[in-house]
Amino acid sequence: MTTFLITGGAGFIGSHLTEALAAGGGKVIAYDNLSTGKLKNLKAISKKKNFSFIKADILNEKMLGQAIKRVDTVFHLAAAVGVKYVIDNPFRTVEVNVLGTENVLRLCHRYKKKVILASSSEVYGKNESFPLKEEDDRVLGATNIIRWSYAATKAMDEFMALAYYREKKLPILIIRFFNICGPRQSGRYGMVVPRFIEQALKGKAITIYSDGKQTRSFTYIGDTIKCILALSTIRRAYGKVFNLGSREVVSIKELALKVKEIAGSNSPLVYIPYEKVYGRDFEDMRHRRPDIAKLEKYLGFSPRTRLREIIKSILCENKKL
Ligand SMILES: NC(=O)c1ccc[n+]([C@@H]2O[C@H](COP(=O)([O-])OP(=O)(O)OC[C@H]3O[C@@H](n4cnc5c(N)ncnc54)[C@H](O)[C@@H]3O)[C@@H](O)[C@H]2O)c1
């Protein structure tokens, strides 16, 4: 039986991936310190025989090594995530995302395990090319702007992973996620879709940061999991970097209006300057959209779920709670 370790397995993406791997018949271990993740996310599979959970930190080398030793493949998703979380926890962000990832890579090399590394569209920084290709330049923000530290840590993770691949022949695969959304995502750490939905359902003002004309693309979690699983089985994908995102682009104002309409909410839209939310030293990019030609070339498919359906899936979950 194939065995998998998912760091960050109790998180939003990690818990969906854990479920999918367990459903596929593999033996799955979720490894998480429950900092932003929740055990509740794993409730549906908690009693399955091929699933187990380890509550531990990726900075704990001993526990991590023991877990990695037991599996064939590691999906490394544990990280400090979310603009708000990063701004509130600047040191922890660098520590977990750089030192934690180095632990994962070093131990995977020691025990000869494959690694799938979760990276982010943030590595492009302030590059607003439309759409963004994997080989495009990164445009770096100043170091006093804390939000760019996340981008730098994820880029450092990629450099480390590619170095392990080139020098030490460690099979690594890097996937850059572009705004993944769906059920179980928390709005607490700065994610816009769950935040808007919560505000709309509570009849509170939907708070749009800046002028709402900035554009983004949103990717459905179900599509994301299908792509991760398929890529991880393609041998020639190892040693490479892939964008994983959707081609559908909306402005944040359009997103707010869609959420309001689909939720049948009367919430007013309110505009708040970034500095009131994140302080004076904050920057954001106006536009971000992935080029997913490489993903399509390798997989023969790509994320297709429309934003409307994504919003409905999250509303459906909220109604069940
Ligand atoms: N959701 C997105 O749109 C998105 C976009 C780009 C990149 N990513 C990347 O995908 C991965 C998963 O993100 P997510 O959206 O599921 O966020 P999440 O916060 O739900 O998941 C991260 C998980 O890692 C765990 N974790 C954090 N620090 C840890 C540590 N030191 N030791 C052990 N566990 C730890 C958290 O408890 C959480 O369960 C992350 O690496 C993130 O950088 C996500």
Ligand as a Chemical Component Dictionary entry (heavy atoms), coordinates in Angstrom:
data_LIG
# 
_chem_comp.id                   LIG 
_chem_comp.type                 NON-POLYMER 
_chem_comp.pdbx_formal_charge   0 
_chem_comp.three_letter_code    LIG 
# 
loop_
_chem_comp_atom.comp_id 
_chem_comp_atom.atom_id 
_chem_comp_atom.alt_atom_id 
_chem_comp_atom.type_symbol 
_chem_comp_atom.charge 
_chem_comp_atom.model_Cartn_x 
_chem_comp_atom.model_Cartn_y 
_chem_comp_atom.model_Cartn_z 
_chem_comp_atom.pdbx_ordinal 
LIG N1  N1  N 0  -5.068 28.753 -0.006 1  
LIG C1  C1  C 0  -4.416 29.411 -0.938 2  
LIG O1  O1  O 0  -5.012 30.142 -1.732 3  
LIG C2  C2  C 0  -2.924 29.274 -1.093 4  
LIG C3  C3  C 0  -2.300 30.071 -2.043 5  
LIG C4  C4  C 0  -0.926 29.960 -2.210 6  
LIG C5  C5  C 0  -0.198 29.038 -1.474 7  
LIG N2  N2  N 1  -0.824 28.274 -0.541 8  
LIG C6  C6  C 0  0.004  27.323 0.231  9  
LIG O2  O2  O 0  -0.702 26.099 0.417  10 
LIG C7  C7  C 0  -0.392 25.541 1.679  11 
LIG C8  C8  C 0  -1.670 25.258 2.452  12 
LIG O3  O3  O 0  -2.363 26.469 2.664  13 
LIG P1  P1  P 0  -3.873 26.541 3.192  14 
LIG O4  O4  O 0  -4.577 27.568 2.407  15 
LIG O5  O5  O -1 -4.434 25.174 3.281  16 
LIG O6  O6  O 0  -3.643 27.174 4.639  17 
LIG P2  P2  P 0  -3.974 26.585 6.091  18 
LIG O7  O7  O 0  -3.545 27.627 7.074  19 
LIG O8  O8  O 0  -5.375 26.116 6.156  20 
LIG O9  O9  O 0  -2.988 25.330 6.154  21 
LIG C9  C9  C 0  -1.684 25.384 6.666  22 
LIG C10 C10 C 0  -1.593 24.271 7.709  23 
LIG O10 O10 O 0  -0.250 24.177 8.188  24 
LIG C11 C11 C 0  -0.288 24.007 9.607  25 
LIG N3  N3  N 0  0.974  24.518 10.127 26 
LIG C12 C12 C 0  1.413  25.800 10.133 27 
LIG N4  N4  N 0  2.633  25.879 10.701 28 
LIG C13 C13 C 0  2.971  24.612 11.052 29 
LIG C14 C14 C 0  4.107  24.049 11.680 30 
LIG N5  N5  N 0  5.126  24.821 12.090 31 
LIG N6  N6  N 0  4.138  22.720 11.896 32 
LIG C15 C15 C 0  3.089  21.925 11.519 33 
LIG N7  N7  N 0  1.985  22.407 10.924 34 
LIG C16 C16 C 0  1.931  23.740 10.692 35 
LIG C17 C17 C 0  -1.497 24.824 10.055 36 
LIG O11 O11 O 0  -1.985 24.449 11.327 37 
LIG C18 C18 C 0  -2.487 24.528 8.931  38 
LIG O12 O12 O 0  -3.248 23.374 9.206  39 
LIG C19 C19 C 0  0.564  26.514 2.346  40 
LIG O13 O13 O 0  1.892  26.094 2.155  41 
LIG C20 C20 C 0  0.320  27.825 1.621  42 
LIG O14 O14 O 0  1.458  28.645 1.645  43 
LIG C21 C21 C 0  -2.162 28.379 -0.322 44 
# 
loop_
_chem_comp_bond.comp_id 
_chem_comp_bond.atom_id_1 
_chem_comp_bond.atom_id_2 
_chem_comp_bond.value_order 
_chem_comp_bond.pdbx_ordinal 
LIG N1  C1  SING 1  
LIG C1  O1  DOUB 2  
LIG C1  C2  SING 3  
LIG C2  C3  SING 4  
LIG C2  C21 DOUB 5  
LIG C3  C4  DOUB 6  
LIG C4  C5  SING 7  
LIG C5  N2  DOUB 8  
LIG N2  C6  SING 9  
LIG N2  C21 SING 10 
LIG C6  O2  SING 11 
LIG C6  C20 SING 12 
LIG O2  C7  SING 13 
LIG C7  C8  SING 14 
LIG C7  C19 SING 15 
LIG C8  O3  SING 16 
LIG O3  P1  SING 17 
LIG P1  O4  DOUB 18 
LIG P1  O5  SING 19 
LIG P1  O6  SING 20 
LIG O6  P2  SING 21 
LIG P2  O7  DOUB 22 
LIG P2  O8  SING 23 
LIG P2  O9  SING 24 
LIG O9  C9  SING 25 
LIG C9  C10 SING 26 
LIG C10 O10 SING 27 
LIG C10 C18 SING 28 
LIG O10 C11 SING 29 
LIG C11 N3  SING 30 
LIG C11 C17 SING 31 
LIG N3  C12 SING 32 
LIG N3  C16 SING 33 
LIG C12 N4  DOUB 34 
LIG N4  C13 SING 35 
LIG C13 C14 SING 36 
LIG C13 C16 DOUB 37 
LIG C14 N5  SING 38 
LIG C14 N6  DOUB 39 
LIG N6  C15 SING 40 
LIG C15 N7  DOUB 41 
LIG N7  C16 SING 42 
LIG C17 O11 SING 43 
LIG C17 C18 SING 44 
LIG C18 O12 SING 45 
LIG C19 O13 SING 46 
LIG C19 C20 SING 47 
LIG C20 O14 SING 48 
# 
